Amino acid sequence: MSIEFYDVKIREKVKIDKGKITKIKITQKNGQVRYAFRAMTDDGRKLTKFCSKADWDAMDVPQG
């Protein structure tokens, strides 16, 4: 299984394998929590894809 991320540098969507993805929680100053998946490209750049809490909970990947 893979997830599609948008790579800003090359301006294309890329598919990243599930084994290279972690999930993160981002808490903003006002207390709002955002959920996202994070992946690393082959040349070391970080890709982030924001998602819903339901998608975040359903994905079985390590939390980073």
C-alpha positions in Angstrom: 0.0 0.0 0.0 1.2 3.5 -0.7 0.0 7.1 -0.1 0.1 9.9 -2.6 2.0 13.1 -1.6 2.4 16.3 -3.5 6.1 17.1 -4.0 6.4 20.9 -4.2 9.9 20.9 -5.6 9.2 18.8 -8.7 5.5 19.9 -8.8 4.1 16.3 -9.1 2.2 13.8 -7.1 4.4 10.9 -5.9 3.5 7.6 -4.3 5.4 6.7 -1.1 5.4 3.1 0.2 3.7 2.6 3.6 6.9 1.4 5.2 8.5 4.9 4.7 5.6 6.8 6.3 5.1 8.1 9.9 2.1 9.9 11.3 2.4 13.1 13.4 0.2 15.3 15.5 0.7 19.1 15.2 -0.6 21.2 18.0 -1.0 24.9 17.2 -0.7 27.7 19.7 -4.5 28.0 20.0 -4.7 24.4 21.0 -6.1 23.1 17.7 -4.6 19.7 16.7 -3.8 18.8 13.1 -3.1 15.3 11.9 -0.7 14.5 9.1 1.4 11.8 7.5 5.1 12.5 6.9 7.5 10.8 4.4 11.0 11.3 3.2 12.0 11.4 -0.5 15.0 9.6 -1.8 17.1 12.8 -1.8 16.2 13.6 1.8 13.4 16.1 1.5 10.4 15.8 3.9 6.9 15.5 2.5 3.8 16.2 4.6 0.1 15.4 3.8 -2.6 16.6 6.2 -5.5 14.3 6.8 -8.6 13.7 9.0 -8.4 12.2 12.4 -10.3 9.1 11.1 -7.7 8.5 8.4 -4.9 9.1 10.9 -6.3 6.6 13.3 -7.0 4.0 10.6 -3.4 4.0 9.2 -1.2 1.5 10.9 2.2 3.2 10.7 4.5 4.4 13.6 4.0 7.7 15.2 6.9 10.1 14.8 
